[in-house]
Amino acid sequence: MDTKRLEAEKKLFKRLVISHWDIQHAQRFARLILNRNLFDSFDASERDLLHALNTALIVAYWRPFSENKSTSDTWAVLPDSYLHDFSPSEKTLHEHIHRLRNKGMAHSDSEAHGVRVIVSDFAGRKTAIPTGWNPHVPLSKADVEMLLGMTEKLMARISEEHLRIETLLPIGKEF
C-alpha cells in the first residue's frame, strides 16, 4: 500500500476511534431514557432528566458528523458512507437530529425559537409580549428507539472498518 493511502487510512482510523466513543455516549443516554421509562413519568425531576438526557443524546450522536476541527492526522467527520445502511426513515431522523442539534440544542438560534415580540397597550401601559416556541421538546419514544438502532448500525460499521484498517497498519508504529 502506498504511503498516501496508508496515511488516509490512519486518519480515518482515528476518526473511527473518536466516533466510537461519541456514539457510545449517545447509546448510554438513549438506554437511560428508555430503561427508566422517562416518557411515562409525571414527576418533575424525571421530566427534567428526560430533557437533559435528550439534549446529551442529540449532541453526542451528532458529534461524529459535525464540523470538527480537521487536523493533519485525523479526519474531521465520519464519512457519509457510514449512513448507507440507514433506512429512509432513519435518514430522515438523522437530518432531524442535525437540525435540532444545530438550531436549538447546541446553539440558541433565533429561527429555532421563532421569537416574535408584539408591543401592545395593556391597561394603559406599553407592554412587549414575546411569543415563540421551545425547540427543546424531547424526541419521542419511537424516535429514541429508532436512534438507538441507528447507533447500533453505526457501531457495527465502525467496528468493521476498525478491524479492516487494523490489518493494514505496520507493527511497532505509533501514529
Steps between C-alpha positions, in 0.01 A plus 500: 500500500635841409587752771227749407226237526638367829500853646136544394411169667675609821305827499176308453599257776534784750162644394350154551640480853360842591167424331476171689528688830243760393247244377557297816401808705187542290410136559537541876269802501239329279504189720465707816198679354337175393594282799376756751173545307546875518228561240238357734595699809306797628762572766662841435853380577458205261375738227806720563720193469328411170573848363863487614561152362322589176733796448804286584376226265458737206832677554696175551340331199579791270865548605645261238313687226552860615760744383783374716841654464698316238857421597795371305446152641122467550200536273257770608180302452374148455442447125142496367558143384439395862134592452440265204347232722236743629142461380325806354327565835835473682658745255209738565556470876874552448430830322242598761762450771742710296250788498416457869865496600604798289197722554385438855706254703859612454415855393216743568409609150219751486348305213470188714309690766282696257510802730264783413419796720163671497494847655157578639319735729395303804289695748662829396853362518721411205583131522732289286361147473742236368365198314680198365551133571730276691733303268610286795203264483642149543504246221209256511546154648478353148772738380729411792445130426576556131805709585630224727469259206685749280785518752523121497535504120766769525692310767496183287627691197765682704620168647522340153706789366713507813590133449560549125740789554672324789621232257670770289697658784868416541598342831707713733389833357320769696288763336 
